[in-house]
Amino acid sequence: MIPDQFLYCRICDEVHHVTPFDSAPIYDLQGMTVREIFIDDRRQFIDKHFDHEIEKLRTVTGSRFSIGRLIDPMKVGYVEVTNGTEFFILRISRSSITDPVSYQMVSRQMMRWEAIKEGREDESQR
């Protein structure tokens, strides 16, 4: 299995998930006309943070953890990543179903707290 790769700006604390879809076009429907817009998310991230400290991160095999039901597109997930020296936790979430997934560095304590909180909410709904 090929590990996921991420770019992390230490200055802005922003994370970009590197995928094969980074340079996939988007399609804009205007009336009966479809307009193809070429984008490169990875290049945009690098350009935005060109004079910052950008680190390459990769997932630690078998380190994914989700909170919520697997079919829930709004569920929160966590993944452990490393730069080869240090280990970090990324929180994977979205604020709305129409928004893209975002990645945020969090502490292990925050991940545990959210997991405990979610477990209590599940129990109270039963």
The 8 nearest C-alpha neighbors of each residue, nearest first, counted from 0:
[[1, 2, 60, 3, 61, 58, 59, 57],
 [0, 2, 3, 60, 4, 58, 57, 59],
 [3, 1, 58, 57, 0, 4, 60, 59],
 [4, 2, 58, 57, 1, 5, 17, 16],
 [3, 5, 57, 17, 56, 16, 2, 58],
 [6, 4, 16, 56, 17, 15, 55, 57],
 [5, 7, 55, 15, 14, 54, 56, 53],
 [6, 8, 14, 54, 53, 13, 9, 55],
 [9, 7, 53, 13, 12, 10, 11, 52],
 [8, 10, 12, 52, 11, 7, 53, 51],
 [9, 11, 8, 12, 51, 52, 13, 53],
 [12, 10, 13, 8, 9, 51, 48, 7],
 [11, 13, 9, 8, 10, 14, 7, 104],
 [14, 12, 8, 11, 7, 15, 103, 9],
 [13, 15, 7, 6, 102, 8, 103, 16],
 [14, 16, 6, 5, 17, 7, 13, 44],
 [17, 15, 5, 4, 18, 6, 14, 3],
 [16, 18, 5, 4, 15, 41, 21, 6],
 [19, 17, 20, 21, 16, 4, 3, 41],
 [18, 20, 21, 22, 17, 23, 41, 16],
 [21, 19, 23, 18, 22, 17, 24, 40],
 [22, 20, 40, 39, 19, 18, 23, 41],
 [21, 23, 39, 20, 38, 24, 40, 19],
 [22, 24, 20, 21, 38, 25, 37, 39],
 [25, 23, 37, 36, 38, 35, 22, 26],
 [24, 26, 36, 35, 37, 27, 23, 38],
 [27, 25, 35, 34, 36, 33, 28, 24],
 [26, 28, 34, 33, 29, 35, 25, 36],
 [27, 29, 33, 32, 30, 34, 26, 31],
 [30, 28, 32, 31, 33, 27, 34, 26],
 [29, 31, 32, 28, 33, 27, 34, 26],
 [30, 32, 29, 33, 28, 34, 27, 26],
 [33, 31, 29, 30, 28, 34, 27, 35],
 [34, 32, 28, 27, 29, 26, 35, 31],
 [33, 35, 27, 26, 28, 36, 32, 29],
 [34, 36, 26, 25, 24, 27, 37, 33],
 [37, 35, 25, 24, 26, 34, 38, 27],
 [36, 38, 24, 35, 25, 23, 39, 22],
 [39, 37, 22, 24, 40, 36, 23, 25],
 [38, 40, 22, 21, 42, 41, 43, 37],
 [41, 39, 21, 43, 42, 44, 38, 22],
 [40, 42, 44, 43, 39, 21, 45, 17],
 [41, 43, 45, 39, 44, 40, 46, 21],
 [42, 44, 40, 46, 41, 45, 47, 39],
 [45, 43, 47, 41, 42, 46, 40, 48],
 [44, 46, 42, 48, 49, 47, 43, 41],
 [45, 47, 49, 43, 48, 44, 42, 50],
 [48, 46, 44, 45, 49, 43, 50, 42],
 [47, 49, 51, 45, 46, 50, 44, 8],
 [50, 48, 46, 45, 51, 47, 53, 52],
 [49, 51, 48, 52, 47, 46, 53, 45],
 [52, 50, 48, 49, 53, 10, 8, 9],
 [51, 53, 9, 8, 10, 54, 50, 48],
 [54, 52, 8, 7, 51, 9, 6, 55],
 [55, 53, 7, 6, 56, 8, 52, 82],
 [54, 56, 6, 5, 82, 7, 53, 57],
 [55, 57, 82, 5, 81, 4, 6, 80],
 [58, 56, 4, 80, 3, 81, 2, 5],
 [59, 57, 80, 2, 3, 79, 60, 81],
 [58, 60, 80, 79, 62, 61, 57, 81],
 [61, 59, 62, 58, 2, 63, 0, 79],
 [62, 60, 63, 59, 58, 79, 78, 64],
 [61, 63, 79, 78, 60, 59, 64, 58],
 [64, 62, 78, 77, 61, 65, 79, 76],
 [63, 65, 77, 76, 78, 62, 66, 75],
 [66, 64, 76, 75, 77, 67, 63, 74],
 [67, 65, 75, 76, 74, 114, 117, 64],
 [68, 66, 74, 65, 69, 75, 71, 117],
 [67, 69, 71, 70, 74, 66, 65, 72],
 [68, 70, 71, 67, 74, 65, 72, 66],
 [71, 69, 68, 72, 74, 67, 73, 65],
 [70, 72, 68, 73, 74, 69, 67, 75],
 [73, 71, 74, 70, 96, 69, 93, 75],
 [72, 74, 71, 93, 75, 96, 92, 95],
 [75, 73, 67, 71, 72, 66, 76, 92],
 [76, 74, 92, 66, 91, 65, 73, 67],
 [77, 75, 65, 91, 64, 90, 66, 74],
 [76, 78, 90, 64, 89, 91, 63, 65],
 [79, 77, 63, 89, 62, 88, 64, 80],
 [78, 80, 88, 62, 59, 87, 58, 89],
 [81, 79, 58, 57, 87, 59, 86, 56],
 [82, 80, 86, 83, 56, 57, 85, 87],
 [81, 83, 56, 84, 85, 55, 57, 86],
 [82, 84, 81, 85, 56, 86, 57, 80],
 [85, 83, 82, 81, 86, 87, 56, 80],
 [84, 86, 81, 82, 83, 87, 80, 56],
 [85, 87, 81, 80, 79, 84, 82, 88],
 [88, 86, 80, 79, 81, 89, 85, 104],
 [87, 89, 79, 105, 78, 104, 80, 106],
 [90, 88, 104, 103, 78, 77, 105, 102],
 [89, 91, 77, 103, 102, 76, 104, 105],
 [92, 90, 76, 102, 75, 77, 101, 89],
 [93, 91, 75, 100, 101, 90, 76, 74],
 [92, 94, 100, 95, 101, 98, 73, 99],
 [93, 95, 98, 92, 96, 73, 100, 97],
 [96, 94, 98, 97, 93, 73, 99, 100],
 [95, 97, 98, 73, 72, 93, 94, 99],
 [96, 98, 95, 99, 94, 93, 100, 73],
 [99, 97, 95, 96, 93, 100, 94, 101],
 [100, 98, 93, 101, 97, 96, 95, 94],
 [99, 101, 93, 92, 98, 91, 102, 94],
 [102, 100, 92, 91, 93, 99, 103, 14],
 [101, 103, 91, 90, 14, 89, 92, 100],
 [104, 102, 90, 89, 105, 14, 101, 91],
 [103, 105, 89, 88, 90, 102, 87, 106],
 [106, 104, 88, 89, 103, 109, 90, 107],
 [105, 107, 109, 108, 88, 110, 104, 87],
 [106, 108, 110, 109, 111, 105, 88, 87],
 [107, 109, 111, 106, 110, 112, 105, 113],
 [110, 108, 112, 106, 107, 111, 113, 105],
 [109, 111, 107, 113, 108, 112, 114, 106],
 [110, 112, 114, 108, 109, 113, 115, 107],
 [111, 113, 109, 115, 114, 110, 116, 108],
 [114, 112, 116, 110, 115, 111, 117, 109],
 [113, 115, 111, 117, 112, 116, 118, 110],
 [114, 116, 118, 112, 113, 117, 111, 119],
 [115, 117, 113, 119, 118, 114, 112, 120],
 [118, 116, 120, 114, 119, 115, 113, 121],
 [119, 117, 115, 121, 116, 120, 114, 122],
 [118, 120, 122, 116, 121, 117, 123, 115],
 [119, 121, 117, 123, 122, 118, 124, 116],
 [122, 120, 118, 124, 119, 123, 117, 125],
 [123, 121, 119, 120, 124, 125, 118, 117],
 [122, 124, 120, 121, 125, 119, 118, 117],
 [125, 123, 121, 122, 120, 119, 118, 117],
 [124, 122, 123, 121, 120, 119, 118, 117]]
